[in-house]
Amino acid sequence: MGADGWSGHPRRLTAPELASIIRADSRLEVTIAESPVVLASPLLDHYHAVVLHYMNWNSRPDGGEAVWNGLERYVESGRD
C-alpha cells in the first residue's frame, strides 16, 4: 500500500461509511477530503470538526509541515 494506506484499513471504502453514519444526524454536513493539504488551508476554519480517518503509523501523509502547522492552529483555535 502507499504512504496513506494500510491493507487493514481501506480508507476509501470505510470513509463513505463513516460519513454516512455522521450524516444520519440531519444537523450535520460532511465533506470528505482526499488530500491532507486541506489541513493547511484557511478554509479549514469554516469547519466545526475534523475527523482524521487515516492509518499508517510508519509515515505522515504528504503535505509537509504546513499541513501539521495548519492542523495544530485549528486545534489551538478551540474548534472541535
C-alpha positions, -999 to +999 in steps of 0.1 A: +000+000+000+010+036-004+021+060+022-015+068+030-029+033+032-027+000+051-044-032+040-062-035+073-077+000+069-091+005+034-100+042+039-115+047+005-141+020+014-146+030+051-147+068+048-180+069+029-195+045+055-182+067+084-196+098+066-230+081+062-232+074+099-224+110+107-249+123+081-276+103+098-279+133+120-296+159+098-279+187+116-245+176+103-228+181+070-198+160+060-171+168+035-145+141+026-111+154+015-087+131-001-057+153+003-042+163+037-032+196+021-067+209+031-054+210+067-030+238+057-058+259+041-076+288+058-108+271+045-104+247+074-117+275+097-151+270+082-155+235+097-166+228+132-148+194+135-121+174+118-120+136+117-087+122+106-096+088+090-060+078+083-039+048+091-002+043+085+018+048+116+051+044+097+048+077+078+030+110+078+007+120+049+022+142+022+019+180+026+048+188+048+050+210+078+023+233+065-003+205+070+007+198+106+010+235+114-025+241+100-040+213+120-022+225+151-035+260+145-070+247+140-069+227+173-054+255+193-081+279+180-106+259+201-125+243+173-139+208+180 
